Amino acid sequence: LFAAVEPILPSLQEDGIVVWVLGSGPYPPGVVALQELLDAASEELEPEDIWQPEDMSDTCLYIFTSGTTGLPKAARVSHLKSIMCLSFYELVGASSQDVVYLALPLYHMAGSL
C-alpha cells in the first residue's frame, strides 16, 4: 500500500509523521523499512523481567475506536484482556496453518486481537 502514500510522503514528513512499511523496498529516506529491522533482530528472548508485566491489569496496547460518538478515541486494552482474546484461538484449536477471515475492521478489538 506504500504506492498510495508515496505521492503525499513529503507533506506527511513535513508534519512529523513517520511512515513505516513492511515489504521489499527500496524506500525513500525517512521511511522506516520494518523488514530490515525484523531481519536484524535477535532470535534470543530478552530476560523475562524485561517483558513480563508487573500487573496484568496494566495497559498492553491502545486501540482506536469510534465508540458511540462516531469520533475517534483511544481505548485501553490490558495485558489480561489481550491474553483472554488470544486464548480464543486455543479454545477452538486453531493453529498457524489456519486462515482466519475478519469481517471487522482491524482497529476494532475483536478484529485486531
DRENLUMRO-292172 format. One record per residue (C-alpha): residue number from 0; residue in one letter; x negated, y, z. Coordinates in Angstrom, 2 decimals, padded with zeros to 5 digits, m for minus. Each point is the difference from the previous one (the first is absolute). Layout:
! residues N
SEPA     i   aa        px        py        pz
SEPA   NUM    a         X         Y         Z
...
This chain:
! residues 113
SEPA     i   aa        px        py        pz
SEPA     0    l    000.00    000.00    000.00
SEPA     1    f   m003.03    002.28    000.05
SEPA     2    a    000.78    001.15   m003.55
SEPA     3    a    003.18    001.63    001.33
SEPA     4    v   m001.99    001.99    002.58
SEPA     5    e   m003.05    000.84   m002.09
SEPA     6    p    001.49    003.03   m001.83
SEPA     7    i    000.75    001.75    003.30
SEPA     8    l   m003.14   m001.20    001.82
SEPA     9    p   m001.73    003.42    000.01
SEPA    10    s    003.01    001.69    001.64
SEPA    11    l    000.27   m002.80    002.57
SEPA    12    q   m003.67    000.34    000.87
SEPA    13    e    000.37    003.80    000.29
SEPA    14    d    002.73   m000.64    002.58
SEPA    15    g   m002.33   m002.30    001.94
SEPA    16    i    001.81   m003.20   m000.99
SEPA    17    v   m002.27   m003.03   m000.33
SEPA    18    v    001.06   m002.62   m002.55
SEPA    19    w   m000.81   m003.62    000.78
SEPA    20    v    000.18   m002.67   m002.71
SEPA    21    l   m000.26   m003.77   m000.10
SEPA    22    g   m001.14   m001.43   m003.28
SEPA    23    s   m002.82    000.16   m002.47
SEPA    24    g   m001.38    003.46   m000.76
SEPA    25    p   m001.79    002.09   m000.83
SEPA    26    y    001.75    002.85    001.77
SEPA    27    p   m000.77    003.73    000.12
SEPA    28    p   m002.05    001.46    002.87
SEPA    29    g    001.97    000.39    003.21
SEPA    30    v    002.24   m003.01   m000.64
SEPA    31    v   m000.52   m002.75    002.58
SEPA    32    a   m000.38   m003.39   m001.70
SEPA    33    l    001.21   m002.48    002.60
SEPA    34    q   m001.22   m003.07   m001.88
SEPA    35    e   m003.61    001.15    000.37
SEPA    36    l    000.52    000.47    003.74
SEPA    37    l    001.66   m003.42    000.33
SEPA    38    d   m002.82   m001.66   m001.91
SEPA    39    a   m002.57    001.66    002.27
SEPA    40    a    001.87   m000.86    003.22
SEPA    41    s   m001.46   m002.62    002.30
SEPA    42    e    001.66   m003.39    000.34
SEPA    43    e   m000.90    000.06    003.70
SEPA    44    l    002.76    000.89    002.44
SEPA    45    e   m000.65    002.84    002.40
SEPA    46    p   m000.07   m000.95    003.69
SEPA    47    e    003.50   m000.57    001.35
SEPA    48    d   m000.17    002.90    002.46
SEPA    49    i   m000.24    002.41   m002.95
SEPA    50    w    003.08   m001.12   m001.92
SEPA    51    q    002.22   m001.47    002.71
SEPA    52    p    002.58    002.54    001.27
SEPA    53    e   m000.01    000.76    003.70
SEPA    54    d    003.79    000.08    000.08
SEPA    55    m    002.27   m001.72   m002.53
SEPA    56    s    002.43    002.93    000.26
SEPA    57    d   m002.70    002.36   m001.33
SEPA    58    t    000.46    001.37   m003.51
SEPA    59    c   m001.24   m002.34   m002.71
SEPA    60    l    001.13    002.03   m003.01
SEPA    61    y    002.42    002.63   m001.19
SEPA    62    i    002.51   m000.51   m002.76
SEPA    63    f    001.77    002.82   m001.75
SEPA    64    t    003.73   m000.17   m000.26
SEPA    65    s    002.90    002.27   m000.79
SEPA    66    g    001.95   m001.20    003.00
SEPA    67    t    003.55    001.29    000.25
SEPA    68    t   m000.80    003.57   m001.03
SEPA    69    g   m001.40   m000.73   m003.45
SEPA    70    l   m003.14    001.98    000.90
SEPA    71    p   m003.36   m001.79    000.23
SEPA    72    k   m001.30   m000.73    003.48
SEPA    73    a   m002.58   m002.25    001.59
SEPA    74    a    001.20   m002.97    002.00
SEPA    75    r   m002.32   m001.70    002.46
SEPA    76    v   m000.50   m003.77   m000.18
SEPA    77    s   m001.62   m001.72    002.97
SEPA    78    h   m002.45   m002.89   m000.18
SEPA    79    l    002.68   m002.26    001.47
SEPA    80    k    002.57    000.97   m002.63
SEPA    81    s   m002.47   m000.59   m002.84
SEPA    82    i   m000.89   m003.45    001.37
SEPA    83    m    003.69   m000.83    000.39
SEPA    84    c    000.60    000.94   m003.64
SEPA    85    l   m002.95   m002.08   m001.15
SEPA    86    s    001.23   m002.98    002.00
SEPA    87    f    002.97   m000.19   m002.38
SEPA    88    y   m002.28   m001.56   m002.60
SEPA    89    e   m001.11   m002.61    002.52
SEPA    90    l    003.63   m000.68    000.89
SEPA    91    v    000.96   m000.74   m003.63
SEPA    92    g   m003.19   m001.96   m000.71
SEPA    93    a   m001.37    002.48   m002.55
SEPA    94    s   m003.56   m000.31   m001.23
SEPA    95    s   m002.43    002.02   m002.11
SEPA    96    q    001.21   m002.03   m003.00
SEPA    97    d    003.54    001.41    000.25
SEPA    98    v    001.32    002.97   m001.93
SEPA    99    v    002.20    002.44    001.92
SEPA   100    y    002.27    002.34   m001.92
SEPA   101    l    001.02    003.18    001.80
SEPA   102    a    003.19    001.87   m000.72
SEPA   103    l   m000.87    002.62    002.62
SEPA   104    p   m002.35    002.94   m000.50
SEPA   105    l   m003.51   m000.60    001.38
SEPA   106    y    000.39    003.00    002.32
SEPA   107    h    002.87   m001.84    001.71
SEPA   108    m   m001.36   m002.02    002.89
SEPA   109    a    001.75   m003.19   m001.10
SEPA   110    g   m001.52    000.48   m003.45
SEPA   111    s   m003.53    000.82    001.06
SEPA   112    l   m000.46   m002.48    002.83
